[in-house]
């Protein structure tokens, strides 16, 4: 497996081979995880002072905060890997 990087906004680049999950920061469990990572020096803030729109969990237990939405980051990853970009509203329409 060769290294793959994705631009996550504001001049920041993420090594995507070690990413476990990309989620929005809204839920209480994610907020607790962010707080715990900060206490344990495992938090990496890549927002450059902007609002956090995505929280990225890595294999090394680091948590990365990003200013781009999870859908945007996932779309960029899928574009790099040649996959199909699936938008959440398309998936919801198919469920009905």
ChimeraX attribute file (.defattr): number of C-alpha atoms within 10 A of each C-alpha:
attribute: neighborCount
match mode: 1-to-1
recipient: residues
	/A:1	4
	/A:2	5
	/A:3	8
	/A:4	13
	/A:5	14
	/A:6	16
	/A:7	15
	/A:8	23
	/A:9	16
	/A:10	13
	/A:11	9
	/A:12	13
	/A:13	12
	/A:14	18
	/A:15	12
	/A:16	15
	/A:17	13
	/A:18	13
	/A:19	17
	/A:20	12
	/A:21	14
	/A:22	20
	/A:23	16
	/A:24	18
	/A:25	20
	/A:26	12
	/A:27	9
	/A:28	9
	/A:29	10
	/A:30	16
	/A:31	14
	/A:32	11
	/A:33	17
	/A:34	22
	/A:35	13
	/A:36	14
	/A:37	17
	/A:38	15
	/A:39	10
	/A:40	10
	/A:41	10
	/A:42	16
	/A:43	19
	/A:44	16
	/A:45	16
	/A:46	20
	/A:47	20
	/A:48	14
	/A:49	8
	/A:50	12
	/A:51	11
	/A:52	19
	/A:53	17
	/A:54	24
	/A:55	26
	/A:56	21
	/A:57	21
	/A:58	17
	/A:59	11
	/A:60	10
	/A:61	12
	/A:62	18
	/A:63	25
	/A:64	22
	/A:65	24
	/A:66	28
	/A:67	21
	/A:68	21
	/A:69	18
	/A:70	20
	/A:71	18
	/A:72	15
	/A:73	21
	/A:74	18
	/A:75	17
	/A:76	18
	/A:77	19
	/A:78	14
	/A:79	13
	/A:80	12
	/A:81	10
	/A:82	9
	/A:83	11
	/A:84	9
	/A:85	14
	/A:86	12
	/A:87	12
	/A:88	9
	/A:89	8
	/A:90	9
	/A:91	10
	/A:92	9
	/A:93	8
	/A:94	7
	/A:95	6
	/A:96	5
